Amino acid sequence: MATEGQEHPISTYFWIWGLLFVLSAFSYMVDYMAFQGYLRWSLILIFMFLKAGLIVAVFMHMMWERWALIYAILVPTLAIGVLIALMALEANYVFGTREMFFTDWRQFFQGGGHH
Amino acid sequence: MSESVQLQPGLKGLVADWSSDQRAFKGVPWGKAMMWIFLLSDTFVFSCFLVAYMSVRMTTMVEWPNPSEVFALEAFGTPVPLLLIAIMTFILITSSGTMAMAVKFGYEKNRNVTFWLLIITALLGASFVGMQAFEWTKLIQEGVRPWSNPMGAPQFGAAFFMITGFHGTHVTFGVIFLIIIAIKVRRGDFDHERPGFMTGRKGRYEMVETMGLYWHFVDLVWVFIFAFFYLW
């Protein structure tokens, strides 16, 4: 790159724009068609990651940057995966204990109360 | 920028850039690299909110309201699930497209087109915030509060107001900065390298791209909120 700026043909942006529209329509259809269970969750995640990838790679020009910047930004986000895993484990445990001790949690919360 | 040494591509370039004993981010203006670092930190902020939402949703003993029904809107006599949210999603994507083109025309030094694309982006962003205000009003009238919720789990209110509120704030600030950058483009500040109000740095068209990074990030966050909060 001679200049520091990012210059790309306008057709690239129109293509990605169109793809984002289609992917958004697909993810909306997941809800509209009321898919449930693993099919719903996997479709939501697939469309989400495709959209996120297109935005970061093309609209934010990440695919044309040097690896030093790409790695500095993308690698730290992997830590979020660790946080999700830890919190999911913890939440599972909390739910288990609540189920054990607060089976009348709904009543407890809505003031029907223990006393 | 004058790079006396030839820059290497790929993995070798990664090692060479980081070990060069100079600035590591070669080939990008400093402001852009710093915007990326800021966006990375913002990513962690939003991740914390979404992970907290995951935790409360997994642990609640009261049933979580079905967002498909909560956010349904009446259209032509029938309730359409997530109608307003879908419209908001398309508006934000459209604004991302106009922003990307504003960056392109900025580098071509086409002041007029860049100005109008930035204004369109700002208007789309403002309409997004307006719809969010409508959504908030609707839920508040239905009795949803950050601490309680007549439809089920009280944490629903807390997560909704916190996550969408923080995102809406980001959009609002984005709109303000879009207008500022648009005015700078219109005045020709970037052609004449005029420094900004609070800085001695020269104005350059890179600032449109840096602005664009922020705006695309706002769209990016919405992709995750849409998937995890509204569709899940």
Interface residues (C-beta under 8 A of the other chain):
Chain A: M1 E4 G5 Q6 E7 H8 I10 Y13 F14 I16 W17 L20 F21 S24 S27 Y28 V30 D31 Y32 A34 R40 W41 I44 L45 F47 M48 K51 A52 I55 V56 V58 F59 M60 H61 E65 R66 W67 A68 L69 Y71 A72 I73 P76 T77 I80 L83 I84 M87 A88 E90 A91 N92 V94 F95 R98 E99 F102 W105 R106 F109
Chain B: M1 L7 P9 G10 L11 G13 L14 D17 W18 A24 F25 K26 G27 V28 P29 A33 W36 I37 L39 L40 T43 F44 S47 C48 V51 M54 S55 M58 T59 M61 V62 S68 P81 L82 A86 T89 F90 I93 T94 S96 G97 M99 A100 M101 V103 K104 Y107 E108 P154 Y205 E206 E209 G212 L213 H216 F217 D219 L220 V223 F224 F226 A227 Y230 L231 W232
